[in-house]
């Protein structure tokens, strides 16, 4: 029982660090997805501009 009480702060800090890492990874995934969507839109717009310049 005393071992469990002694390890409680360790588990607490590990869970806090794990939660922080989880939220950072989630935010990075969202940001990357948004950037990929923006890049696709820009590529489409660039293709349209190139097509207009050819005529």
PyMOL Python script that loads the backbone (N, CA, C, O; Angstrom):
from pymol import cmd

cmd.read_pdbstr("""\
ATOM      1  N   UNK A   1       0.828  -1.198   0.000  1.00  0.00           N
ATOM      2  CA  UNK A   1       0.000   0.000   0.000  1.00  0.00           C
ATOM      3  C   UNK A   1       0.870   1.257   0.000  1.00  0.00           C
ATOM      4  O   UNK A   1       0.560   2.231  -0.686  1.00  0.00           O
ATOM      5  N   UNK A   2       1.962   1.231   0.775  1.00  0.00           N
ATOM      6  CA  UNK A   2       2.818   2.419   0.834  1.00  0.00           C
ATOM      7  C   UNK A   2       3.522   2.656  -0.506  1.00  0.00           C
ATOM      8  O   UNK A   2       3.833   3.797  -0.848  1.00  0.00           O
ATOM      9  N   UNK A   3       3.776   1.579  -1.268  1.00  0.00           N
ATOM     10  CA  UNK A   3       4.400   1.744  -2.590  1.00  0.00           C
ATOM     11  C   UNK A   3       3.448   2.500  -3.511  1.00  0.00           C
ATOM     12  O   UNK A   3       3.867   3.383  -4.260  1.00  0.00           O
ATOM     13  N   UNK A   4       2.169   2.149  -3.453  1.00  0.00           N
ATOM     14  CA  UNK A   4       1.172   2.819  -4.287  1.00  0.00           C
ATOM     15  C   UNK A   4       1.081   4.301  -3.933  1.00  0.00           C
ATOM     16  O   UNK A   4       0.981   5.152  -4.817  1.00  0.00           O
ATOM     17  N   UNK A   5       1.117   4.597  -2.655  1.00  0.00           N
ATOM     18  CA  UNK A   5       1.068   5.999  -2.217  1.00  0.00           C
ATOM     19  C   UNK A   5       2.330   6.733  -2.673  1.00  0.00           C
ATOM     20  O   UNK A   5       2.266   7.904  -3.049  1.00  0.00           O
ATOM     21  N   UNK A   6       3.468   6.052  -2.641  1.00  0.00           N
ATOM     22  CA  UNK A   6       4.719   6.680  -3.055  1.00  0.00           C
ATOM     23  C   UNK A   6       4.739   6.929  -4.563  1.00  0.00           C
ATOM     24  O   UNK A   6       5.320   7.917  -5.014  1.00  0.00           O
ATOM     25  N   UNK A   7       4.116   6.052  -5.346  1.00  0.00           N
ATOM     26  CA  UNK A   7       4.126   6.192  -6.803  1.00  0.00           C
ATOM     27  C   UNK A   7       3.028   7.110  -7.327  1.00  0.00           C
ATOM     28  O   UNK A   7       3.037   7.463  -8.506  1.00  0.00           O
ATOM     29  N   UNK A   8       2.089   7.501  -6.480  1.00  0.00           N
ATOM     30  CA  UNK A   8       0.979   8.342  -6.930  1.00  0.00           C
ATOM     31  C   UNK A   8       1.435   9.642  -7.591  1.00  0.00           C
ATOM     32  O   UNK A   8       0.918   9.981  -8.656  1.00  0.00           O
ATOM     33  N   UNK A   9       2.386  10.392  -7.006  1.00  0.00           N
ATOM     34  CA  UNK A   9       2.836  11.625  -7.686  1.00  0.00           C
ATOM     35  C   UNK A   9       3.434  11.348  -9.067  1.00  0.00           C
ATOM     36  O   UNK A   9       3.246  12.131  -9.997  1.00  0.00           O
ATOM     37  N   UNK A  10       4.150  10.238  -9.194  1.00  0.00           N
ATOM     38  CA  UNK A  10       4.725   9.877 -10.490  1.00  0.00           C
ATOM     39  C   UNK A  10       3.624   9.656 -11.519  1.00  0.00           C
ATOM     40  O   UNK A  10       3.700  10.173 -12.633  1.00  0.00           O
ATOM     41  N   UNK A  11       2.611   8.897 -11.153  1.00  0.00           N
ATOM     42  CA  UNK A  11       1.501   8.647 -12.075  1.00  0.00           C
ATOM     43  C   UNK A  11       0.755   9.944 -12.399  1.00  0.00           C
ATOM     44  O   UNK A  11       0.302  10.143 -13.526  1.00  0.00           O
ATOM     45  N   UNK A  12       0.634  10.805 -11.419  1.00  0.00           N
ATOM     46  CA  UNK A  12      -0.034  12.085 -11.637  1.00  0.00           C
ATOM     47  C   UNK A  12       0.718  12.917 -12.672  1.00  0.00           C
ATOM     48  O   UNK A  12       0.112  13.438 -13.609  1.00  0.00           O
ATOM     49  N   UNK A  13       2.034  13.043 -12.506  1.00  0.00           N
ATOM     50  CA  UNK A  13       2.831  13.824 -13.460  1.00  0.00           C
ATOM     51  C   UNK A  13       2.840  13.178 -14.834  1.00  0.00           C
ATOM     52  O   UNK A  13       2.778  13.876 -15.846  1.00  0.00           O
ATOM     53  N   UNK A  14       2.918  11.857 -14.883  1.00  0.00           N
ATOM     54  CA  UNK A  14       2.895  11.169 -16.181  1.00  0.00           C
ATOM     55  C   UNK A  14       1.576  11.410 -16.901  1.00  0.00           C
ATOM     56  O   UNK A  14       1.558  11.592 -18.118  1.00  0.00           O
ATOM     57  N   UNK A  15       0.481  11.412 -16.164  1.00  0.00           N
ATOM     58  CA  UNK A  15      -0.812  11.654 -16.807  1.00  0.00           C
ATOM     59  C   UNK A  15      -0.922  13.099 -17.293  1.00  0.00           C
ATOM     60  O   UNK A  15      -1.499  13.351 -18.350  1.00  0.00           O
ATOM     61  N   UNK A  16      -0.378  14.043 -16.535  1.00  0.00           N
ATOM     62  CA  UNK A  16      -0.394  15.442 -16.965  1.00  0.00           C
ATOM     63  C   UNK A  16       0.439  15.615 -18.230  1.00  0.00           C
ATOM     64  O   UNK A  16      -0.006  16.258 -19.182  1.00  0.00           O
ATOM     65  N   UNK A  17       1.639  15.050 -18.247  1.00  0.00           N
ATOM     66  CA  UNK A  17       2.503  15.142 -19.430  1.00  0.00           C
ATOM     67  C   UNK A  17       1.846  14.452 -20.615  1.00  0.00           C
ATOM     68  O   UNK A  17       1.896  14.963 -21.734  1.00  0.00           O
ATOM     69  N   UNK A  18       1.231  13.303 -20.383  1.00  0.00           N
ATOM     70  CA  UNK A  18       0.538  12.591 -21.458  1.00  0.00           C
ATOM     71  C   UNK A  18      -0.600  13.405 -22.037  1.00  0.00           C
ATOM     72  O   UNK A  18      -0.794  13.422 -23.252  1.00  0.00           O
ATOM     73  N   UNK A  19      -1.354  14.077 -21.189  1.00  0.00           N
ATOM     74  CA  UNK A  19      -2.463  14.906 -21.667  1.00  0.00           C
ATOM     75  C   UNK A  19      -1.947  16.084 -22.493  1.00  0.00           C
ATOM     76  O   UNK A  19      -2.536  16.427 -23.518  1.00  0.00           O
ATOM     77  N   UNK A  20      -0.862  16.696 -22.057  1.00  0.00           N
ATOM     78  CA  UNK A  20      -0.285  17.817 -22.805  1.00  0.00           C
ATOM     79  C   UNK A  20       0.182  17.354 -24.181  1.00  0.00           C
ATOM     80  O   UNK A  20      -0.089  18.013 -25.186  1.00  0.00           O
ATOM     81  N   UNK A  21       0.880  16.224 -24.228  1.00  0.00           N
ATOM     82  CA  UNK A  21       1.354  15.688 -25.509  1.00  0.00           C
ATOM     83  C   UNK A  21       0.174  15.350 -26.407  1.00  0.00           C
ATOM     84  O   UNK A  21       0.215  15.610 -27.610  1.00  0.00           O
ATOM     85  N   UNK A  22      -0.875  14.775 -25.836  1.00  0.00           N
ATOM     86  CA  UNK A  22      -2.062  14.419 -26.620  1.00  0.00           C
ATOM     87  C   UNK A  22      -2.681  15.653 -27.275  1.00  0.00           C
ATOM     88  O   UNK A  22      -3.017  15.623 -28.459  1.00  0.00           O
ATOM     89  N   UNK A  23      -2.831  16.729 -26.515  1.00  0.00           N
ATOM     90  CA  UNK A  23      -3.443  17.937 -27.074  1.00  0.00           C
ATOM     91  C   UNK A  23      -2.544  18.594 -28.117  1.00  0.00           C
ATOM     92  O   UNK A  23      -3.039  19.135 -29.106  1.00  0.00           O
ATOM     93  N   UNK A  24      -1.225  18.554 -27.907  1.00  0.00           N
ATOM     94  CA  UNK A  24      -0.308  19.116 -28.902  1.00  0.00           C
ATOM     95  C   UNK A  24      -0.403  18.335 -30.204  1.00  0.00           C
ATOM     96  O   UNK A  24      -0.471  18.929 -31.281  1.00  0.00           O
ATOM     97  N   UNK A  25      -0.407  17.013 -30.115  1.00  0.00           N
ATOM     98  CA  UNK A  25      -0.496  16.180 -31.321  1.00  0.00           C
ATOM     99  C   UNK A  25      -1.808  16.442 -32.037  1.00  0.00           C
ATOM    100  O   UNK A  25      -1.837  16.536 -33.264  1.00  0.00           O
ATOM    101  N   UNK A  26      -2.893  16.560 -31.286  1.00  0.00           N
ATOM    102  CA  UNK A  26      -4.200  16.822 -31.901  1.00  0.00           C
ATOM    103  C   UNK A  26      -4.203  18.164 -32.636  1.00  0.00           C
ATOM    104  O   UNK A  26      -4.726  18.276 -33.745  1.00  0.00           O
ATOM    105  N   UNK A  27      -3.617  19.168 -32.008  1.00  0.00           N
ATOM    106  CA  UNK A  27      -3.578  20.494 -32.630  1.00  0.00           C
ATOM    107  C   UNK A  27      -2.714  20.481 -33.887  1.00  0.00           C
ATOM    108  O   UNK A  27      -3.074  21.097 -34.890  1.00  0.00           O
ATOM    109  N   UNK A  28      -1.588  19.789 -33.843  1.00  0.00           N
ATOM    110  CA  UNK A  28      -0.703  19.714 -35.008  1.00  0.00           C
ATOM    111  C   UNK A  28      -1.401  19.002 -36.156  1.00  0.00           C
ATOM    112  O   UNK A  28      -1.286  19.419 -37.308  1.00  0.00           O
ATOM    113  N   UNK A  29      -2.125  17.927 -35.849  1.00  0.00           N
ATOM    114  CA  UNK A  29      -2.851  17.214 -36.907  1.00  0.00           C
ATOM    115  C   UNK A  29      -3.892  18.120 -37.550  1.00  0.00           C
ATOM    116  O   UNK A  29      -4.037  18.131 -38.773  1.00  0.00           O
ATOM    117  N   UNK A  30      -4.614  18.878 -36.736  1.00  0.00           N
ATOM    118  CA  UNK A  30      -5.622  19.799 -37.268  1.00  0.00           C
ATOM    119  C   UNK A  30      -4.974  20.874 -38.133  1.00  0.00           C
ATOM    120  O   UNK A  30      -5.479  21.200 -39.207  1.00  0.00           O
ATOM    121  N   UNK A  31      -3.863  21.420 -37.667  1.00  0.00           N
ATOM    122  CA  UNK A  31      -3.174  22.474 -38.412  1.00  0.00           C
ATOM    123  C   UNK A  31      -2.659  21.940 -39.743  1.00  0.00           C
ATOM    124  O   UNK A  31      -2.756  22.611 -40.770  1.00  0.00           O
ATOM    125  N   UNK A  32      -2.109  20.723 -39.718  1.00  0.00           N
ATOM    126  CA  UNK A  32      -1.580  20.151 -40.952  1.00  0.00           C
ATOM    127  C   UNK A  32      -2.700  19.897 -41.948  1.00  0.00           C
ATOM    128  O   UNK A  32      -2.540  20.136 -43.145  1.00  0.00           O
ATOM    129  N   UNK A  33      -3.823  19.418 -41.460  1.00  0.00           N
ATOM    130  CA  UNK A  33      -4.966  19.171 -42.344  1.00  0.00           C
ATOM    131  C   UNK A  33      -5.445  20.476 -42.974  1.00  0.00           C
ATOM    132  O   UNK A  33      -5.737  20.520 -44.169  1.00  0.00           O
ATOM    133  N   UNK A  34      -5.525  21.529 -42.180  1.00  0.00           N
ATOM    134  CA  UNK A  34      -5.958  22.828 -42.702  1.00  0.00           C
ATOM    135  C   UNK A  34      -4.962  23.353 -43.733  1.00  0.00           C
ATOM    136  O   UNK A  34      -5.362  23.911 -44.755  1.00  0.00           O
ATOM    137  N   UNK A  35      -3.673  23.177 -43.470  1.00  0.00           N
ATOM    138  CA  UNK A  35      -2.666  23.630 -44.426  1.00  0.00           C
ATOM    139  C   UNK A  35      -2.754  22.856 -45.732  1.00  0.00           C
ATOM    140  O   UNK A  35      -2.622  23.438 -46.809  1.00  0.00           O
ATOM    141  N   UNK A  36      -2.976  21.545 -45.647  1.00  0.00           N
ATOM    142  CA  UNK A  36      -3.110  20.742 -46.861  1.00  0.00           C
ATOM    143  C   UNK A  36      -4.312  21.198 -47.681  1.00  0.00           C
ATOM    144  O   UNK A  36      -4.245  21.252 -48.909  1.00  0.00           O
ATOM    145  N   UNK A  37      -5.406  21.524 -47.006  1.00  0.00           N
ATOM    146  CA  UNK A  37      -6.585  22.010 -47.725  1.00  0.00           C
ATOM    147  C   UNK A  37      -6.296  23.351 -48.401  1.00  0.00           C
ATOM    148  O   UNK A  37      -6.710  23.576 -49.538  1.00  0.00           O
ATOM    149  N   UNK A  38      -5.591  24.233 -47.708  1.00  0.00           N
ATOM    150  CA  UNK A  38      -5.246  25.530 -48.304  1.00  0.00           C
ATOM    151  C   UNK A  38      -4.335  25.347 -49.515  1.00  0.00           C
ATOM    152  O   UNK A  38      -4.493  26.028 -50.529  1.00  0.00           O
ATOM    153  N   UNK A  39      -3.381  24.422 -49.403  1.00  0.00           N
ATOM    154  CA  UNK A  39      -2.465  24.167 -50.521  1.00  0.00           C
ATOM    155  C   UNK A  39      -3.241  23.652 -51.724  1.00  0.00           C
ATOM    156  O   UNK A  39      -2.977  24.061 -52.855  1.00  0.00           O
ATOM    157  N   UNK A  40      -4.193  22.759 -51.489  1.00  0.00           N
ATOM    158  CA  UNK A  40      -5.006  22.246 -52.596  1.00  0.00           C
ATOM    159  C   UNK A  40      -5.762  23.385 -53.283  1.00  0.00           C
ATOM    160  O   UNK A  40      -5.809  23.451 -54.511  1.00  0.00           O
ATOM    161  N   UNK A  41      -6.347  24.269 -52.497  1.00  0.00           N
ATOM    162  CA  UNK A  41      -7.092  25.397 -53.070  1.00  0.00           C
ATOM    163  C   UNK A  41      -6.153  26.292 -53.874  1.00  0.00           C
ATOM    164  O   UNK A  41      -6.494  26.725 -54.975  1.00  0.00           O
ATOM    165  N   UNK A  42      -4.981  26.567 -53.330  1.00  0.00           N
ATOM    166  CA  UNK A  42      -4.027  27.417 -54.047  1.00  0.00           C
ATOM    167  C   UNK A  42      -3.563  26.764 -55.345  1.00  0.00           C
ATOM    168  O   UNK A  42      -3.411  27.436 -56.365  1.00  0.00           O
ATOM    169  N   UNK A  43      -3.337  25.446 -55.301  1.00  0.00           N
ATOM    170  CA  UNK A  43      -2.926  24.747 -56.523  1.00  0.00           C
ATOM    171  C   UNK A  43      -4.023  24.809 -57.574  1.00  0.00           C
ATOM    172  O   UNK A  43      -3.744  25.004 -58.757  1.00  0.00           O
ATOM    173  N   UNK A  44      -5.268  24.643 -57.145  1.00  0.00           N
ATOM    174  CA  UNK A  44      -6.383  24.734 -58.092  1.00  0.00           C
ATOM    175  C   UNK A  44      -6.471  26.141 -58.691  1.00  0.00           C
ATOM    176  O   UNK A  44      -6.663  26.299 -59.897  1.00  0.00           O
ATOM    177  N   UNK A  45      -6.329  27.147 -57.845  1.00  0.00           N
ATOM    178  CA  UNK A  45      -6.372  28.532 -58.329  1.00  0.00           C
ATOM    179  C   UNK A  45      -5.230  28.812 -59.297  1.00  0.00           C
ATOM    180  O   UNK A  45      -5.408  29.506 -60.298  1.00  0.00           O
ATOM    181  N   UNK A  46      -4.063  28.270 -58.993  1.00  0.00           N
ATOM    182  CA  UNK A  46      -2.913  28.476 -59.868  1.00  0.00           C
ATOM    183  C   UNK A  46      -3.142  27.804 -61.222  1.00  0.00           C
ATOM    184  O   UNK A  46      -2.776  28.357 -62.259  1.00  0.00           O
ATOM    185  N   UNK A  47      -3.741  26.622 -61.216  1.00  0.00           N
ATOM    186  CA  UNK A  47      -4.040  25.927 -62.467  1.00  0.00           C
ATOM    187  C   UNK A  47      -5.034  26.736 -63.293  1.00  0.00           C
ATOM    188  O   UNK A  47      -4.904  26.815 -64.515  1.00  0.00           O
ATOM    189  N   UNK A  48      -6.015  27.330 -62.644  1.00  0.00           N
ATOM    190  CA  UNK A  48      -7.004  28.150 -63.353  1.00  0.00           C
ATOM    191  C   UNK A  48      -6.323  29.367 -63.969  1.00  0.00           C
ATOM    192  O   UNK A  48      -6.611  29.730 -65.110  1.00  0.00           O
ATOM    193  N   UNK A  49      -5.429  29.993 -63.226  1.00  0.00           N
ATOM    194  CA  UNK A  49      -4.725  31.174 -63.731  1.00  0.00           C
ATOM    195  C   UNK A  49      -3.858  30.791 -64.927  1.00  0.00           C
ATOM    196  O   UNK A  49      -3.803  31.529 -65.911  1.00  0.00           O
ATOM    197  N   UNK A  50      -3.182  29.645 -64.854  1.00  0.00           N
ATOM    198  CA  UNK A  50      -2.353  29.200 -65.976  1.00  0.00           C
ATOM    199  C   UNK A  50      -3.214  28.958 -67.207  1.00  0.00           C
ATOM    200  O   UNK A  50      -2.832  29.323 -68.319  1.00  0.00           O
ATOM    201  N   UNK A  51      -4.378  28.343 -67.010  1.00  0.00           N
ATOM    202  CA  UNK A  51      -5.283  28.091 -68.135  1.00  0.00           C
ATOM    203  C   UNK A  51      -5.737  29.403 -68.766  1.00  0.00           C
ATOM    204  O   UNK A  51      -5.830  29.497 -69.990  1.00  0.00           O
ATOM    205  N   UNK A  52      -6.017  30.403 -67.962  1.00  0.00           N
ATOM    206  CA  UNK A  52      -6.463  31.696 -68.489  1.00  0.00           C
ATOM    207  C   UNK A  52      -5.336  32.388 -69.253  1.00  0.00           C
ATOM    208  O   UNK A  52      -5.585  33.053 -70.259  1.00  0.00           O
ATOM    209  N   UNK A  53      -4.102  32.233 -68.781  1.00  0.00           N
ATOM    210  CA  UNK A  53      -2.969  32.877 -69.438  1.00  0.00           C
ATOM    211  C   UNK A  53      -2.650  32.237 -70.781  1.00  0.00           C
ATOM    212  O   UNK A  53      -2.076  32.890 -71.653  1.00  0.00           O
ATOM    213  N   UNK A  54      -3.011  30.977 -70.960  1.00  0.00           N
ATOM    214  CA  UNK A  54      -2.728  30.299 -72.222  1.00  0.00           C
ATOM    215  C   UNK A  54      -3.607  30.825 -73.345  1.00  0.00           C
ATOM    216  O   UNK A  54      -3.229  30.750 -74.514  1.00  0.00           O
ATOM    217  N   UNK A  55      -4.766  31.352 -73.006  1.00  0.00           N
ATOM    218  CA  UNK A  55      -5.685  31.827 -74.061  1.00  0.00           C
ATOM    219  C   UNK A  55      -5.438  33.234 -74.427  1.00  0.00           C
ATOM    220  O   UNK A  55      -6.124  33.776 -75.294  1.00  0.00           O
TER     221      UNK A  55
END
""", "prot")
cmd.dss("prot")
cmd.show_as("cartoon", "prot")
cmd.util.cbc("prot")
cmd.orient("prot")
